[in-house]
Amino acid sequence: MKRLQALAASLLLGTAAAFADPLPINQLPMYGGRAKTEAMQKADADFIASMEKQGLSRAEGARQMLRQGWAAWGKRDMTTAMARFNQAWLLDPENGNAYHGFALVLALREGTPSDIERMFRLATSKPTVDAEAFVDHGHFLMGQKRLDASMVQLGQALRISPTVRNARANMAFVHYLKNDFANACAWARKAESNRDPLEPGFLEEMCMRAASETEGGTPVSRASPPA
């Protein structure tokens, strides 16, 4: 997915800049928890009524808004993406994919790691959430050097969807960062079988390092994190 490819560049944060504020209320996750004016409340009611007129339940309407949000995300239109994720949240706050969207928009806007982490935790705590949320959470944690926690999230993604994209590639890179080259090689092979994107030469390098370890040598690696 395009959103997973873009995440690599945005989530490997050292010290992130503070999330820019003030922003319009619809550009803040969950509308920033701010009190809404009467006009805003009426607009919300009208929006919900428009979903009902289309014969959609609130959960179905939320899924429609999420599709639009991810489409905007793919075009790097973060303003529209955040607005749609907020509308999805308004319709169905138990759909974790809205919080996943919040996390990724915050990441691209250089939000603080604590704010991004909070959104990921909300996403993965909800009963309705796609496996990709766990993949992206795992990737984020890897970027924060929280390797064991990253593996937990990636493992959960694979339990939810055995063919989910990029979980294996990220798992391979986590093992590389842990200097466990045998498992890095094994996971890279699984990633290749699943057609997950890997840095050119990563698989061969990890397997070479694994073989070298058994022979008492350790070649230098120039591996980069997966997309």
C-alpha positions as a Python dict, from the first residue, in 0.01 Angstrom:
ca = {
    (1, 'M'): (0, 0, 0),
    (2, 'K'): (111, 351, -75),
    (3, 'R'): (58, 457, 284),
    (4, 'L'): (301, 189, 402),
    (5, 'Q'): (565, 297, 152),
    (6, 'A'): (541, 658, 265),
    (7, 'L'): (558, 563, 630),
    (8, 'A'): (923, 456, 616),
    (9, 'A'): (1043, 811, 557),
    (10, 'S'): (814, 966, 816),
    (11, 'L'): (823, 731, 1114),
    (12, 'L'): (1197, 690, 1168),
    (13, 'L'): (1190, 988, 1401),
    (14, 'G'): (1464, 1097, 1631),
    (15, 'T'): (1333, 1396, 1817),
    (16, 'A'): (1019, 1508, 1633),
    (17, 'A'): (908, 1867, 1614),
    (18, 'A'): (598, 1957, 1810),
    (19, 'F'): (273, 1913, 1618),
    (20, 'A'): (184, 2251, 1470),
    (21, 'D'): (-97, 2427, 1650),
    (22, 'P'): (-330, 2601, 1630),
    (23, 'L'): (-505, 2424, 1344),
    (24, 'P'): (-869, 2420, 1239),
    (25, 'I'): (-1066, 2189, 1465),
    (26, 'N'): (-1121, 1936, 1186),
    (27, 'Q'): (-743, 1906, 1145),
    (28, 'L'): (-694, 1780, 1500),
    (29, 'P'): (-746, 1411, 1587),
    (30, 'M'): (-1093, 1363, 1736),
    (31, 'Y'): (-1145, 1734, 1675),
    (32, 'G'): (-890, 1802, 1946),
    (33, 'G'): (-1140, 1722, 2218),
    (34, 'R'): (-1259, 2081, 2188),
    (35, 'A'): (-1610, 2204, 2257),
    (36, 'K'): (-1797, 2268, 1935),
    (37, 'T'): (-2010, 2569, 1854),
    (38, 'E'): (-2380, 2529, 1786),
    (39, 'A'): (-2310, 2569, 1417),
    (40, 'M'): (-2052, 2289, 1430),
    (41, 'Q'): (-2290, 2063, 1621),
    (42, 'K'): (-2560, 2126, 1362),
    (43, 'A'): (-2314, 2048, 1083),
    (44, 'D'): (-2230, 1718, 1257),
    (45, 'A'): (-2599, 1631, 1290),
    (46, 'D'): (-2662, 1716, 925),
    (47, 'F'): (-2364, 1503, 821),
    (48, 'I'): (-2488, 1203, 1019),
    (49, 'A'): (-2838, 1252, 877),
    (50, 'S'): (-2692, 1253, 525),
    (51, 'M'): (-2544, 908, 587),
    (52, 'E'): (-2879, 780, 709),
    (53, 'K'): (-3053, 922, 400),
    (54, 'Q'): (-2817, 713, 190),
    (55, 'G'): (-2936, 406, 379),
    (56, 'L'): (-2603, 364, 556),
    (57, 'S'): (-2554, 272, 918),
    (58, 'R'): (-2306, 481, 1113),
    (59, 'A'): (-2052, 198, 1088),
    (60, 'E'): (-2101, 178, 710),
    (61, 'G'): (-2072, 554, 680),
    (62, 'A'): (-1748, 543, 876),
    (63, 'R'): (-1605, 288, 637),
    (64, 'Q'): (-1701, 512, 345),
    (65, 'M'): (-1523, 809, 505),
    (66, 'L'): (-1218, 593, 573),
    (67, 'R'): (-1196, 493, 207),
    (68, 'Q'): (-1200, 859, 114),
    (69, 'G'): (-944, 937, 383),
    (70, 'W'): (-702, 672, 258),
    (71, 'A'): (-752, 791, -101),
    (72, 'A'): (-657, 1144, 9),
    (73, 'W'): (-363, 1003, 204),
    (74, 'G'): (-240, 830, -111),
    (75, 'K'): (-244, 1168, -289),
    (76, 'R'): (-60, 1329, 5),
    (77, 'D'): (-362, 1551, 71),
    (78, 'M'): (-330, 1550, 448),
    (79, 'T'): (-595, 1819, 497),
    (80, 'T'): (-865, 1610, 333),
    (81, 'A'): (-734, 1289, 488),
    (82, 'M'): (-754, 1424, 844),
    (83, 'A'): (-1101, 1569, 782),
    (84, 'R'): (-1228, 1232, 656),
    (85, 'F'): (-1066, 1038, 940),
    (86, 'N'): (-1238, 1274, 1183),
    (87, 'Q'): (-1572, 1217, 1013),
    (88, 'A'): (-1515, 841, 1035),
    (89, 'W'): (-1439, 878, 1406),
    (90, 'L'): (-1753, 1089, 1456),
    (91, 'L'): (-1963, 815, 1298),
    (92, 'D'): (-1795, 518, 1464),
    (93, 'P'): (-1538, 584, 1738),
    (94, 'E'): (-1495, 207, 1783),
    (95, 'N'): (-1340, 167, 1438),
    (96, 'G'): (-967, 161, 1503),
    (97, 'N'): (-881, 250, 1146),
    (98, 'A'): (-971, 614, 1212),
    (99, 'Y'): (-705, 631, 1485),
    (100, 'H'): (-461, 459, 1250),
    (101, 'G'): (-524, 741, 1006),
    (102, 'F'): (-470, 999, 1279),
    (103, 'A'): (-135, 838, 1367),
    (104, 'L'): (-6, 847, 1010),
    (105, 'V'): (-113, 1206, 946),
    (106, 'L'): (52, 1312, 1272),
    (107, 'A'): (368, 1129, 1165),
    (108, 'L'): (385, 1313, 834),
    (109, 'R'): (318, 1640, 1012),
    (110, 'E'): (606, 1564, 1249),
    (111, 'G'): (390, 1517, 1553),
    (112, 'T'): (554, 1418, 1877),
    (113, 'P'): (630, 1047, 1919),
    (114, 'S'): (405, 1037, 2228),
    (115, 'D'): (108, 1173, 2029),
    (116, 'I'): (169, 928, 1745),
    (117, 'E'): (206, 639, 1990),
    (118, 'R'): (-120, 734, 2163),
    (119, 'M'): (-309, 717, 1833),
    (120, 'F'): (-155, 381, 1745),
    (121, 'R'): (-248, 243, 2086),
    (122, 'L'): (-605, 362, 2045),
    (123, 'A'): (-617, 209, 1697),
    (124, 'T'): (-495, -133, 1804),
    (125, 'S'): (-717, -140, 2113),
    (126, 'K'): (-1039, -124, 1910),
    (127, 'P'): (-1243, -430, 1807),
    (128, 'T'): (-1252, -319, 1443),
    (129, 'V'): (-909, -249, 1298),
    (130, 'D'): (-713, -370, 997),
    (131, 'A'): (-389, -564, 1029),
    (132, 'E'): (-203, -277, 861),
    (133, 'A'): (-244, -70, 1178),
    (134, 'F'): (-31, -324, 1366),
    (135, 'V'): (228, -325, 1086),
    (136, 'D'): (258, 53, 1096),
    (137, 'H'): (266, 54, 1476),
    (138, 'G'): (544, -203, 1465),
    (139, 'H'): (735, 6, 1212),
    (140, 'F'): (697, 314, 1428),
    (141, 'L'): (824, 129, 1735),
    (142, 'M'): (1119, -1, 1535),
    (143, 'G'): (1205, 358, 1447),
    (144, 'Q'): (1196, 437, 1819),
    (145, 'K'): (1439, 146, 1881),
    (146, 'R'): (1175, -38, 2083),
    (147, 'L'): (1252, -362, 1906),
    (148, 'D'): (1078, -617, 2127),
    (149, 'A'): (760, -408, 2132),
    (150, 'S'): (783, -377, 1754),
    (151, 'M'): (794, -754, 1716),
    (152, 'V'): (480, -791, 1928),
    (153, 'Q'): (283, -561, 1697),
    (154, 'L'): (418, -722, 1380),
    (155, 'G'): (335, -1066, 1515),
    (156, 'Q'): (-20, -955, 1591),
    (157, 'A'): (-55, -822, 1236),
    (158, 'L'): (39, -1165, 1100),
    (159, 'R'): (-207, -1339, 1333),
    (160, 'I'): (-487, -1118, 1202),
    (161, 'S'): (-384, -1151, 837),
    (162, 'P'): (-118, -1411, 744),
    (163, 'T'): (-55, -1235, 412),
    (164, 'V'): (-52, -874, 536),
    (165, 'R'): (197, -664, 346),
    (166, 'N'): (529, -554, 498),
    (167, 'A'): (499, -733, 833),
    (168, 'R'): (765, -985, 730),
    (169, 'A'): (996, -721, 583),
    (170, 'N'): (978, -520, 904),
    (171, 'M'): (1027, -832, 1115),
    (172, 'A'): (1341, -908, 912),
    (173, 'F'): (1478, -562, 974),
    (174, 'V'): (1402, -577, 1347),
    (175, 'H'): (1603, -899, 1368),
    (176, 'Y'): (1884, -729, 1177),
    (177, 'L'): (1884, -447, 1434),
    (178, 'K'): (1900, -711, 1707),
    (179, 'N'): (2204, -864, 1533),
    (180, 'D'): (2008, -1186, 1481),
    (181, 'F'): (2109, -1244, 1122),
    (182, 'A'): (1979, -1600, 1095),
    (183, 'N'): (1626, -1484, 1172),
    (184, 'A'): (1674, -1172, 960),
    (185, 'C'): (1758, -1402, 668),
    (186, 'A'): (1460, -1630, 742),
    (187, 'W'): (1213, -1341, 766),
    (188, 'A'): (1355, -1178, 454),
    (189, 'R'): (1292, -1503, 265),
    (190, 'K'): (934, -1502, 392),
    (191, 'A'): (898, -1138, 287),
    (192, 'E'): (1020, -1224, -62),
    (193, 'S'): (772, -1512, -83),
    (194, 'N'): (493, -1272, 19),
    (195, 'R'): (617, -1020, -241),
    (196, 'D'): (686, -761, 26),
    (197, 'P'): (927, -487, -83),
    (198, 'L'): (1283, -531, 40),
    (199, 'E'): (1587, -312, -15),
    (200, 'P'): (1783, -457, -308),
    (201, 'G'): (2042, -696, -173),
    (202, 'F'): (1897, -709, 180),
    (203, 'L'): (1800, -1075, 161),
    (204, 'E'): (2135, -1181, 23),
    (205, 'E'): (2324, -972, 276),
    (206, 'M'): (2134, -1108, 576),
    (207, 'C'): (2179, -1465, 461),
    (208, 'M'): (2550, -1402, 393),
    (209, 'R'): (2589, -1258, 744),
    (210, 'A'): (2405, -1555, 892),
    (211, 'A'): (2634, -1796, 706),
    (212, 'S'): (2942, -1594, 804),
    (213, 'E'): (2845, -1610, 1172),
    (214, 'T'): (2858, -1987, 1161),
    (215, 'E'): (3210, -1955, 1017),
    (216, 'G'): (3324, -1701, 1274),
    (217, 'G'): (3308, -1384, 1060),
    (218, 'T'): (3075, -1082, 1055),
    (219, 'P'): (3076, -866, 738),
    (220, 'V'): (2971, -502, 761),
    (221, 'S'): (2608, -430, 668),
    (222, 'R'): (2465, -126, 497),
    (223, 'A'): (2102, -232, 526),
    (224, 'S'): (1826, 28, 535),
    (225, 'P'): (1479, -16, 688),
    (226, 'P'): (1202, -159, 470),
    (227, 'A'): (944, 67, 306),
}
